[in-house]
Amino acid sequence: MIESKTMRVNRKGDLVYLTFPLFERYGVKHAFTTRHGGVSEGDCASFNTSFDRGEPRENVLENLRILCDAIGINRDSITYSKQTHTNNVRVITADDIGKGVIKPVDYTDVDGLISNIAGSALLTQYADCVPLAFYDTKNKIIATSHAGWRGTVKEIGRVTVERMKSEFGSNAADIIAGIGPAVGSCCYEVDDPVYTEFSKMEYLDMDEIFVKKSNGKYMLDLKKANKLILMKAGLREENIDVADLCTNCLHEHLHSHRYTGGRRGNLGMLIAL
């Protein structure tokens, strides 16, 4: 079973989900899903949060119900993103609440969501990319963003923080963040084009996030890159929880696109206000 030194592993019946200690300290309802405790079958077994992986819609709805019941929120309050590896962040309105679950999604190219609406919940999805969760402890703002390598070099974490500032007057020093399970530097091999894109971010120490291999490729620490981006955006290091879990290594417990070659479901980062 999953073991972590930096995230809490929660079990309710067959359901297994992960939470950030920092967020728990502030009473923020949130969860990062695993592959355990749902009704999905086949490649998506047994817990999938995506309606686009080829399984019956009712299975995904039931998975969401199980998860929401466990953490004490209303399933129909969830708003989905529509992810395409951008750094576009949407501030949701009251009309947006429920889009993707009980309403159709009428937007695209949205990899981050922000809300200050009481009773709202946000969900982003992953299968190796980096989950980012945010909470403004003073202004009571929640956010979550999806950071693959493309979103990371586009600094979606910083963009999310800047939108929290511009829309709601957040102070970076008051924001806590969680960086969830993703493919680790142990398993994430990339080539020169990826290295070149990261090298354009002059404030990053490339030796901190890349290890060059004898074959000319590199092992990339995408979680550390996102942590450095958040710190550059003004977050305090002690206000960032970083998961010590690799989705590829733990493919039996966490969906991994890289391990399965795309035959998988999606993990979900759910946060509610």
N, C-alpha and C positions, 0 to 999 in steps of 0.2 A: 504493500500500500504506500501511498505518498507520505513522505516525511520532509519537513522543511524547518529550517532554523529561523527563517525570516517571515514566514506567513503562517497563519493559523489554519490547520486542517480541521474542518467541521464535518460531522457526520450526523445525519438525521435519517434513520432507517437505512435504506440503500443509497441515499443521496450523499455525495461527497462534494463539498465546495470549499473554496479557499477565501480567507479574508486577511486584510492588512491590520496589524496591531495598532498602527497610528490612527486609522479610521475608526476602529473599535473604541479607542480612547475618547473620541468625540461623539460616539453614539451614531455614527453614520451607517445606515443600512446599505450593505453592498455585498457582492459575492462574485467570485470568479469561478466558473464552472469547471468540472472535470468530465470524464467520460462515464461517470458512475451515477446511477440512481434515476435514470430516465426510462423512456419507453421506445427510444429509437432502435432500429435494427440495421443489420448489415454494416456497411462502412461507417455509418453514423452512430453505431451502438456505443453506449446506450443513451447518451445525452448529447443532443445537438440543438443549437439555438438558431440555426439558419433555416429560412423557408426556401432557400435556393439550392439545396443539396440533393434534391430528388426524392425526398421522403414525404409521406403524407403530411399535409398541413396540421391535421389534428394531433399528430405525434409531437410536433414542435410546440403547439399550444399546451399540450399536457405537460411537457417538460417545463415550460415556463410557469405553469400553475404550480407544479411541485416545488420549484425553486422559490417562487414568490411566497407560497404558503410557509416555507421554511424560514424565510427572513422577515415575514410579516408585512408584505406590501401587496397592493392590488395589481394583478397581472395586466389588467387593461389600462394601467397608467404608464406602461412602458412605451417609449418612443425609440424607434430604430434609426440608426444611421444608414447611409447608402454608400458603401465604401468603394473607392476606386484609387487608393494610394495617392490622394491629394493631401494638401494641408488646409483644406476648406473646413471651417468650423461654423456650425449653425447654432444660434441662440434660439431655443425652441419657444414657441408661443403657446398659449392655452389651446389653440386650435390644433397644434401639432401633437398634443398628448394622445397617445394610443396609435399613432401612425406606425404601421408595420405589424400591428397586432389586431386592432379592431377597425382601423381605417387604412386605406391605401396610402402608400408613400408617394407623395407628389413632388419629390425633389430627388436629385442625384448628385454624385460627386461630393459627398459629405462624409468626412472621416473623423469628425469630432462634434460633440454635442455639449451644450451648456444650458443650465436651467437654474432659475431662482424661484420656481413655482412650487409651492408646498403641495405634496402629494404626487409629484411627477417622478418618473424613473427613466433612466437613460441606459441604452444597451448598445455596445459595440462588440464586434466579433473577430475571432482570431484562430489561426492554426499554424503558428510559428512567429508571426509578427508581434510587436511589443504592445501590450495593453498599458494605457496610461489612465489613471484616475486622479481626480482633483477635488479638493474641498476647501472653500474659503471659510475658515473657522470664525471669522468676525461677521461677514455679510451673509453667510449661509447660502453659498453658491456651490452647485455640483457640476462636474464636467467629466467627460471621458473621451479619449482619443485613440485612434488606431495608427500605430507607427511601424510600418514596414521600413525597409531601408530607404525607399523613395520618400516616404513621409518623414523619416528621420532627417535626411539631408535637406528637406524642405522645412525642417524645424517645427513640425506640427505641435510639439510640446510647448515651445516658446509662443507660437501663434495662439494656442489655447489660453495661455496665461495672459497674453496681451489683450485678448478679447474679454477675459474676465475683468481686466483693469478698465478697459474702455467702456464696456457696457454697464458694469456694476460698481466701479470704483474700488475693485479689489486691490489690496497691497500684497505683493509677492511674499513678503515676510509672514503673512497670515495664512498662506496657502500650504496645505499638506498635499503630498502626492504619493501615489503608489505605482510602481513599475512591476507589472505582473509577469507570470511565466511566459517565456518565449524561447525560441531556439537560442542556445548558448554558444559562447565562443568555442566550446568543445566540439561543436558540430556544424558551425556556420561558415563554410568555405565560400569565399567570393574572389572575383578576379579584378584585374586592373581598372576597368571602367568604374566599378563601385568604389575602389580605393581613391580614384581620381576625384569623384564627386565629393567624397568626404574631405579630401584635402583642400577643397575650396573654402571650407569652414575654418578660417584662420585661427580661431581661438581653441580649436580642438588639438590636443596632443595626440598625434596619430599613433605614437608608440603605446599609448594607454589603451587604445581600442582595437589595434590591429597587431597581429603576429604574422610575419612573413614566413611562408613555407618553402621548402626546397624545390617544389614544383613551380614556383613563381606566383602562386596564389596566396591568399591571406585568410586567416581566421579572424572573424569580426565579432566584437563584443557589442552587440546592438543595445543591450540594456544599459551598459555603462555609457555609451554614446548619448542615450536619452537622458541619463542622470546628469551628465555634464551640460547638456543643453538646458535642462531645467535650472541648474545652478547658475548658468549664465543669464537666465531669465529672471534671476533674483531669489529663487527658492533657497532656503537654508538646507544644508546637507542633512542635518538632523531631522528635517521635516519630509524626508523622502524615504519610503520603504521600498526596497528592491528585492524581488523574488529570487530565490536561489535555485530555481527549478528550470530545467531545459525540456522543452516540449518534445524534441527529437529523442532525447535519452529516455523520457518517460512516456513514450508513444502509447503504451498500454493504458495509461491513465489520462493522457492529454492528447487531443487531436494534433497531428503534425502533418502538414502538407509535404514537407521535405521527406519524411520517412515513408509516407504512403504513396508518393507521386500524385497526390491530389485526390486519392480515394479516401475521403474522410468527412466528418462533420465539422462544425464550428464550435469553438469555445466562446463563452460570453462574459464580458465585463459589465455587470449590472450595478448601478448606483442610484439611490433614491433619496429624495428630500422629504 
